[in-house]
């Protein structure tokens, strides 16, 4: 995905399952570049007033997203979209629409998110294949949240069809398919798909998506009774998410590890993982996960040691 587009990968739940302004960089190619081994990059042209406005609005949106101020992020990306539309910069407008869809999705406004994305997928004459692919991938994830697996798979296929090789969306779409396989009870297929997703993500340097794949593969192995393999996979996911500084994912890794320890008859270790997950969720202000973990801890406390 193009870097200016702020669309963090969607975490799945345990037990359930852009280009704003063009970068101005020119690719070096051809025999001359090969002979010299490197080539210089000409300076980017100065930004015009609208591009400066776009840059500022996008930066404001990123900062608002990072501090959790979603209404402010929504406002900044709306302003970015208006600025892009005023000069018919379709790359920047497409990125703004993707970012708006991401914020709407986080706010639970699925219909609004889908409407933003439809503006991209219904106008192929304006938006590039790369933007079409990103919009299709986001629609797939939204349909997954809306418990519409058939639509999720259809849009995942479309995302990968429009995505140039090597496709940066492939790991996320493989994880989506793994999640659906796990939810449908096909743990073996889920493990295979998630392992493939983790491998693709590692090759592309997509650490968060790699961790998603490892976590899903670990959950699948737990279902298959391979609790030792599951523990190793979940530990790898936890290490990656810790390095990336993702509290929501860290709590999820710990919760999945606790469930795996319960499965292999280690209640003391399960309680320890649940307690760690609870501390992380409380520190992150995730009240829904806190309540879930308190319930799990109460249940785990009632399980006597073997």
Sine and cosine of phi, psi and omega as CSV:
sin_phi,cos_phi,sin_psi,cos_psi,sin_omega,cos_omega
0.00,0.00,0.47,-0.88,0.02,-1.00
-0.96,0.28,0.67,-0.74,-0.20,-0.98
-0.85,0.53,-0.66,0.75,-0.08,-1.00
-0.89,0.46,-0.26,0.97,-0.05,-1.00
-0.99,0.15,0.91,-0.42,-0.08,-1.00
-1.00,-0.02,1.00,-0.02,0.01,-1.00
-0.72,-0.69,0.98,0.18,-0.01,-1.00
-0.87,0.50,0.59,-0.81,-0.01,-1.00
-0.85,0.52,0.61,-0.79,-0.03,-1.00
-0.99,0.17,0.82,-0.57,0.04,-1.00
-0.98,0.18,0.64,-0.76,0.11,-0.99
-1.00,0.07,0.20,-0.98,-0.04,-1.00
-0.96,-0.26,0.62,-0.78,0.07,-1.00
-0.94,0.35,0.54,-0.84,0.06,-1.00
0.97,0.24,0.03,1.00,0.05,-1.00
-0.47,-0.88,0.14,-0.99,0.18,-0.98
-0.95,-0.31,0.00,0.00,0.00,0.00
0.00,0.00,0.72,-0.70,0.04,-1.00
-0.86,-0.51,0.96,-0.29,0.03,-1.00
-0.95,0.32,-1.00,-0.05,0.08,-1.00
-1.00,0.03,0.64,-0.77,0.02,-1.00
-0.87,0.50,0.59,-0.81,-0.14,-0.99
-0.93,0.36,-0.40,0.92,0.00,-1.00
0.98,0.19,0.21,0.98,0.01,-1.00
-0.99,-0.14,0.66,-0.75,-0.02,-1.00
-0.96,-0.27,0.76,-0.65,-0.02,-1.00
-0.95,0.30,0.71,-0.71,0.04,-1.00
-1.00,0.02,0.81,-0.59,-0.04,-1.00
-0.51,-0.86,0.15,-0.99,0.05,-1.00
1.00,-0.02,0.09,-1.00,-0.12,-0.99
-0.88,0.48,-0.65,0.76,-0.04,-1.00
-0.85,0.53,-0.71,0.70,0.01,-1.00
-0.89,0.46,-0.62,0.78,0.00,-1.00
-0.92,0.39,-0.63,0.77,-0.03,-1.00
-0.93,0.36,-0.65,0.76,-0.03,-1.00
-0.98,0.18,-0.39,0.92,0.02,-1.00
0.99,0.12,-0.23,0.97,0.02,-1.00
-0.25,-0.97,0.28,-0.96,0.07,-1.00
-0.50,-0.86,0.37,-0.93,-0.07,-1.00
-0.99,0.12,0.40,-0.92,0.04,-1.00
-0.97,-0.26,0.85,-0.53,0.03,-1.00
-0.91,0.42,0.51,-0.86,-0.02,-1.00
-0.89,0.46,0.59,-0.81,0.04,-1.00
-0.94,0.35,0.57,-0.82,0.04,-1.00
-0.92,0.40,0.44,-0.90,0.00,-1.00
-0.90,0.45,0.50,-0.86,0.00,-1.00
-0.96,0.27,0.63,-0.77,0.11,-0.99
-1.00,0.08,0.15,-0.99,-0.09,-1.00
-0.84,0.54,-0.62,0.78,-0.01,-1.00
-0.94,0.35,-0.64,0.77,0.04,-1.00
-0.90,0.44,-0.62,0.78,0.06,-1.00
-0.89,0.46,-0.65,0.76,0.03,-1.00
-0.91,0.42,-0.69,0.72,0.04,-1.00
-0.85,0.53,-0.73,0.68,-0.01,-1.00
-0.86,0.51,-0.71,0.71,-0.02,-1.00
-0.91,0.42,-0.69,0.73,-0.02,-1.00
-0.90,0.43,-0.66,0.75,0.02,-1.00
-0.91,0.42,-0.66,0.75,0.04,-1.00
-0.89,0.45,-0.64,0.77,0.06,-1.00
-0.89,0.46,-0.65,0.76,0.02,-1.00
-0.89,0.45,-0.68,0.73,0.02,-1.00
-0.88,0.48,-0.73,0.68,-0.02,-1.00
-0.89,0.45,-0.65,0.76,0.02,-1.00
-0.90,0.44,-0.67,0.74,0.04,-1.00
-0.86,0.50,-0.71,0.70,-0.07,-1.00
-0.91,0.41,-0.53,0.85,0.02,-1.00
-1.00,-0.02,0.05,1.00,0.08,-1.00
0.99,0.12,0.23,0.97,0.01,-1.00
-1.00,-0.04,0.99,0.15,-0.12,-0.99
-0.92,0.39,-0.64,0.77,0.06,-1.00
-0.86,0.51,-0.63,0.77,0.02,-1.00
-0.93,0.38,-0.62,0.78,0.04,-1.00
-0.89,0.46,-0.67,0.74,0.02,-1.00
-0.87,0.50,-0.70,0.71,0.01,-1.00
-0.89,0.45,-0.68,0.73,-0.01,-1.00
-0.90,0.43,-0.67,0.74,-0.02,-1.00
-0.95,0.31,-0.51,0.86,0.11,-0.99
-0.89,0.45,-0.68,0.74,0.02,-1.00
-0.91,0.42,-0.61,0.79,0.05,-1.00
-0.89,0.45,-0.66,0.75,0.01,-1.00
-0.89,0.45,-0.70,0.71,0.01,-1.00
-0.88,0.48,-0.68,0.73,0.01,-1.00
-0.90,0.44,-0.68,0.73,-0.01,-1.00
-0.91,0.42,-0.65,0.76,0.00,-1.00
-0.92,0.39,-0.47,0.88,-0.05,-1.00
-0.93,0.38,-0.36,0.93,0.02,-1.00
-0.85,-0.53,0.25,0.97,-0.01,-1.00
0.78,0.63,0.70,0.71,0.12,-0.99
-1.00,0.00,1.00,-0.06,-0.13,-0.99
-0.95,0.32,-0.50,0.86,0.07,-1.00
-0.89,0.45,-0.73,0.68,-0.01,-1.00
-0.92,0.38,-0.63,0.78,0.02,-1.00
-0.90,0.43,-0.66,0.75,0.02,-1.00
-0.89,0.46,-0.66,0.75,0.04,-1.00
-0.89,0.45,-0.67,0.75,0.03,-1.00
-0.89,0.45,-0.64,0.76,0.03,-1.00
-0.90,0.43,-0.65,0.76,0.05,-1.00
-0.89,0.46,-0.69,0.72,0.01,-1.00
-0.91,0.41,-0.65,0.76,0.06,-1.00
-0.88,0.47,-0.66,0.75,0.03,-1.00
-0.88,0.47,-0.63,0.77,0.01,-1.00
-0.89,0.45,-0.67,0.74,0.00,-1.00
-0.93,0.37,-0.71,0.71,0.05,-1.00
-0.84,0.54,-0.67,0.74,0.00,-1.00
-0.88,0.47,-0.67,0.74,0.02,-1.00
-0.92,0.39,-0.49,0.87,0.03,-1.00
-0.99,0.15,-0.05,1.00,-0.02,-1.00
0.99,0.16,0.29,0.96,-0.03,-1.00
-0.99,-0.14,0.95,0.31,-0.12,-0.99
-0.89,0.45,-0.65,0.76,-0.02,-1.00
-0.90,0.44,-0.67,0.75,0.02,-1.00
-0.91,0.42,-0.64,0.77,0.03,-1.00
-0.89,0.46,-0.71,0.70,0.00,-1.00
-0.89,0.46,-0.63,0.78,0.00,-1.00
-0.89,0.46,-0.66,0.75,0.05,-1.00
-0.88,0.48,-0.70,0.72,-0.05,-1.00
-0.94,0.35,-0.56,0.83,0.02,-1.00
-0.89,0.46,-0.50,0.86,0.05,-1.00
-0.88,0.47,-0.47,0.88,0.03,-1.00
-0.99,0.11,-0.80,0.61,-0.13,-0.99
-0.94,0.34,-0.37,0.93,0.01,-1.00
-1.00,-0.02,0.06,1.00,0.00,-1.00
-0.73,-0.68,0.89,0.45,-0.02,-1.00
-0.89,0.45,-0.33,0.94,0.03,-1.00
-0.96,0.29,-0.29,0.96,-0.02,-1.00
-0.96,-0.27,-0.61,0.79,-0.16,-0.99
-0.95,-0.31,0.66,-0.76,-0.08,-1.00
-0.90,0.43,0.29,-0.96,0.06,-1.00
-0.86,0.50,-0.57,0.82,0.00,-1.00
-0.89,0.45,-0.70,0.72,0.04,-1.00
-0.93,0.38,-0.60,0.80,0.06,-1.00
-0.87,0.49,-0.68,0.73,-0.02,-1.00
-0.90,0.43,-0.69,0.73,0.00,-1.00
-0.90,0.43,-0.65,0.76,0.02,-1.00
-0.91,0.42,-0.65,0.76,0.03,-1.00
-0.90,0.44,-0.65,0.76,0.03,-1.00
-0.89,0.45,-0.66,0.75,0.02,-1.00
-0.91,0.41,-0.62,0.79,0.05,-1.00
-0.90,0.44,-0.63,0.78,0.03,-1.00
-0.86,0.51,-0.69,0.72,-0.01,-1.00
-0.93,0.37,-0.59,0.81,0.05,-1.00
-0.90,0.43,-0.68,0.73,0.03,-1.00
-0.91,0.41,-0.51,0.86,0.09,-1.00
-0.89,0.45,-0.70,0.71,0.05,-1.00
-0.89,0.45,-0.51,0.86,-0.04,-1.00
-1.00,0.03,0.19,0.98,0.04,-1.00
0.85,0.53,0.70,0.72,0.06,-1.00
-0.84,-0.55,0.97,0.23,-0.12,-0.99
-0.89,0.46,-0.57,0.82,-0.02,-1.00
-0.89,0.46,-0.71,0.70,0.03,-1.00
-0.92,0.38,-0.62,0.79,0.02,-1.00
-0.87,0.50,-0.71,0.70,0.00,-1.00
-0.92,0.38,-0.62,0.78,0.00,-1.00
-0.89,0.46,-0.68,0.73,0.00,-1.00
-0.96,0.26,-0.49,0.87,0.09,-1.00
-0.90,0.44,-0.67,0.74,0.05,-1.00
-0.88,0.48,-0.68,0.73,-0.01,-1.00
-0.91,0.41,-0.62,0.78,0.02,-1.00
-0.87,0.50,-0.71,0.70,-0.04,-1.00
-0.95,0.30,-0.51,0.86,0.05,-1.00
-0.90,0.44,-0.62,0.78,-0.04,-1.00
-1.00,0.05,-0.05,1.00,-0.11,-0.99
-1.00,-0.10,0.84,-0.54,-0.01,-1.00
-0.94,0.35,0.58,-0.82,0.04,-1.00
-0.98,0.19,0.60,-0.80,-0.14,0.99
-0.95,0.30,0.75,-0.67,-0.15,-0.99
-0.99,0.12,0.90,-0.44,0.00,-1.00
-0.95,0.32,-0.26,0.97,0.01,-1.00
-1.00,0.06,-0.25,0.97,-0.10,-1.00
-0.84,0.54,-0.68,0.73,0.01,-1.00
-0.87,0.49,-0.68,0.73,-0.01,-1.00
-0.91,0.41,-0.63,0.77,-0.01,-1.00
-0.95,0.32,-0.56,0.83,0.09,-1.00
-0.92,0.40,-0.62,0.78,0.07,-1.00
-0.91,0.42,-0.61,0.79,0.06,-1.00
-0.87,0.50,-0.72,0.70,0.00,-1.00
-0.91,0.41,-0.59,0.80,0.03,-1.00
-0.90,0.43,-0.67,0.74,0.02,-1.00
-0.87,0.50,-0.71,0.70,-0.01,-1.00
-0.91,0.41,-0.64,0.77,0.03,-1.00
-0.88,0.47,-0.66,0.75,0.00,-1.00
-0.91,0.42,-0.67,0.74,-0.01,-1.00
-0.92,0.40,-0.49,0.87,0.00,-1.00
-1.00,0.05,0.06,1.00,0.09,-1.00
1.00,0.00,0.10,0.99,0.01,-1.00
-0.99,-0.15,0.98,0.22,-0.09,-1.00
-0.91,0.41,-0.55,0.83,-0.01,-1.00
-0.90,0.43,-0.73,0.68,0.04,-1.00
-0.90,0.43,-0.64,0.77,0.03,-1.00
-0.87,0.50,-0.69,0.72,0.00,-1.00
-0.89,0.47,-0.68,0.73,-0.03,-1.00
-0.91,0.42,-0.71,0.70,-0.01,-1.00
-0.91,0.41,-0.67,0.74,-0.02,-1.00
-0.92,0.38,-0.60,0.80,0.06,-1.00
-0.89,0.45,-0.67,0.75,0.05,-1.00
-0.89,0.46,-0.68,0.73,0.01,-1.00
-0.87,0.49,-0.69,0.72,0.00,-1.00
-0.90,0.44,-0.63,0.78,0.00,-1.00
-0.92,0.39,-0.71,0.70,0.02,-1.00
-0.89,0.46,-0.67,0.74,-0.02,-1.00
-0.91,0.42,-0.64,0.77,0.02,-1.00
-0.89,0.46,-0.67,0.74,0.01,-1.00
-0.91,0.42,-0.50,0.87,-0.01,-1.00
-1.00,-0.05,-0.02,1.00,-0.02,-1.00
0.95,0.31,0.46,0.89,0.00,-1.00
-0.99,-0.15,0.99,0.12,-0.14,-0.99
-0.87,0.49,-0.68,0.73,-0.03,-1.00
-0.91,0.42,-0.64,0.77,0.01,-1.00
-0.95,0.31,-0.53,0.85,0.09,-1.00
-0.89,0.46,-0.69,0.73,0.03,-1.00
-0.90,0.45,-0.63,0.78,0.06,-1.00
-0.86,0.52,-0.69,0.72,0.01,-1.00
-0.90,0.44,-0.69,0.73,0.02,-1.00
-0.89,0.45,-0.65,0.76,0.00,-1.00
-0.91,0.42,-0.70,0.71,0.02,-1.00
-0.90,0.44,-0.66,0.75,0.04,-1.00
-0.89,0.45,-0.64,0.77,0.05,-1.00
-0.89,0.46,-0.67,0.74,0.03,-1.00
-0.89,0.45,-0.64,0.77,0.01,-1.00
-0.91,0.42,-0.67,0.75,0.02,-1.00
-0.91,0.41,-0.56,0.83,0.10,-1.00
-0.87,0.49,-0.71,0.70,0.01,-1.00
-0.88,0.47,-0.56,0.83,-0.02,-1.00
-0.99,0.17,-0.09,1.00,-0.01,-1.00
1.00,0.04,0.06,1.00,0.00,-1.00
-1.00,0.00,0.93,0.36,-0.17,-0.98
-0.94,0.33,-0.46,0.89,0.06,-1.00
-0.92,0.39,-0.73,0.69,0.05,-1.00
-0.89,0.45,-0.63,0.78,0.01,-1.00
-0.89,0.47,-0.69,0.73,-0.01,-1.00
-0.87,0.50,-0.66,0.75,-0.01,-1.00
-0.92,0.40,-0.68,0.73,0.01,-1.00
-0.91,0.42,-0.68,0.73,-0.01,-1.00
-0.92,0.38,-0.54,0.84,0.06,-1.00
-0.91,0.41,-0.62,0.79,0.06,-1.00
-0.91,0.42,-0.67,0.75,0.03,-1.00
-0.88,0.47,-0.68,0.73,0.01,-1.00
-0.88,0.47,-0.67,0.75,0.00,-1.00
-0.89,0.45,-0.70,0.71,0.01,-1.00
-0.89,0.46,-0.74,0.68,-0.02,-1.00
-0.91,0.42,-0.55,0.83,0.05,-1.00
-0.92,0.39,-0.66,0.75,0.03,-1.00
-0.90,0.43,-0.56,0.83,-0.01,-1.00
-0.99,0.13,-0.21,0.98,0.01,-1.00
0.94,0.35,0.76,0.64,-0.06,-1.00
-0.91,-0.42,1.00,0.02,-0.09,-1.00
-0.83,0.56,-0.67,0.75,-0.03,-1.00
-0.86,0.50,-0.66,0.75,-0.01,-1.00
-0.96,0.27,-0.58,0.82,0.02,-1.00
-0.88,0.47,-0.72,0.70,0.03,-1.00
-0.87,0.50,-0.63,0.78,0.01,-1.00
-0.91,0.41,-0.69,0.72,0.03,-1.00
-0.86,0.50,-0.69,0.73,-0.02,-1.00
-0.92,0.39,-0.63,0.77,0.02,-1.00
-0.90,0.43,-0.69,0.72,0.03,-1.00
-0.90,0.44,-0.62,0.78,0.04,-1.00
-0.90,0.44,-0.63,0.78,0.04,-1.00
-0.88,0.47,-0.69,0.72,0.00,-1.00
-0.90,0.45,-0.59,0.81,0.03,-1.00
-0.92,0.40,-0.64,0.77,0.02,-1.00
-0.92,0.39,-0.59,0.80,0.10,-0.99
-0.87,0.50,-0.67,0.74,-0.04,-1.00
-0.89,0.46,-0.57,0.82,0.00,-1.00
-0.99,-0.16,0.34,0.94,0.16,-0.99
0.95,0.30,0.62,0.78,0.02,-1.00
-0.84,-0.55,0.96,0.28,-0.10,-1.00
-0.89,0.45,-0.56,0.83,-0.01,-1.00
-0.91,0.42,-0.70,0.72,0.03,-1.00
-0.92,0.39,-0.60,0.80,0.04,-1.00
-0.88,0.48,-0.72,0.70,0.00,-1.00
-0.88,0.47,-0.63,0.78,0.01,-1.00
-0.88,0.47,-0.71,0.71,0.03,-1.00
-0.90,0.44,-0.67,0.74,0.02,-1.00
-0.88,0.47,-0.67,0.74,0.00,-1.00
-0.89,0.45,-0.68,0.73,0.04,-1.00
-0.89,0.46,-0.69,0.72,0.01,-1.00
-0.88,0.47,-0.62,0.78,0.00,-1.00
-0.90,0.44,-0.68,0.73,0.02,-1.00
-0.88,0.48,-0.70,0.72,0.00,-1.00
-0.90,0.45,-0.73,0.68,-0.04,-1.00
-0.90,0.44,-0.64,0.77,0.03,-1.00
-0.90,0.43,-0.68,0.74,-0.01,-1.00
-0.91,0.41,-0.53,0.84,-0.01,-1.00
-0.99,0.10,-0.12,0.99,0.01,-1.00
0.96,0.28,0.45,0.89,-0.02,-1.00
-1.00,-0.05,1.00,0.02,-0.14,-0.99
-0.92,0.38,-0.56,0.83,0.00,-1.00
-0.90,0.43,-0.74,0.68,0.01,-1.00
-0.91,0.41,-0.60,0.80,0.04,-1.00
-0.85,0.53,-0.73,0.69,-0.01,-1.00
-0.90,0.44,-0.68,0.74,0.03,-1.00
-0.87,0.50,-0.70,0.71,-0.05,-1.00
-0.94,0.35,-0.58,0.82,0.05,-1.00
-0.89,0.45,-0.64,0.77,0.05,-1.00
-0.91,0.43,-0.70,0.72,0.01,-1.00
-0.90,0.44,-0.63,0.78,0.02,-1.00
-0.90,0.43,-0.65,0.76,0.02,-1.00
-0.88,0.47,-0.64,0.77,0.03,-1.00
-0.93,0.36,-0.70,0.72,-0.03,-1.00
-0.90,0.44,-0.58,0.82,0.00,-1.00
-0.91,0.42,-0.40,0.92,-0.02,-1.00
-1.00,0.10,-0.14,0.99,-0.01,-1.00
-1.00,0.05,0.90,-0.45,-0.01,-1.00
-0.95,0.31,0.50,-0.87,0.07,-1.00
-0.87,0.50,0.45,-0.89,0.01,-1.00
-0.93,0.36,0.00,0.00,0.00,0.00
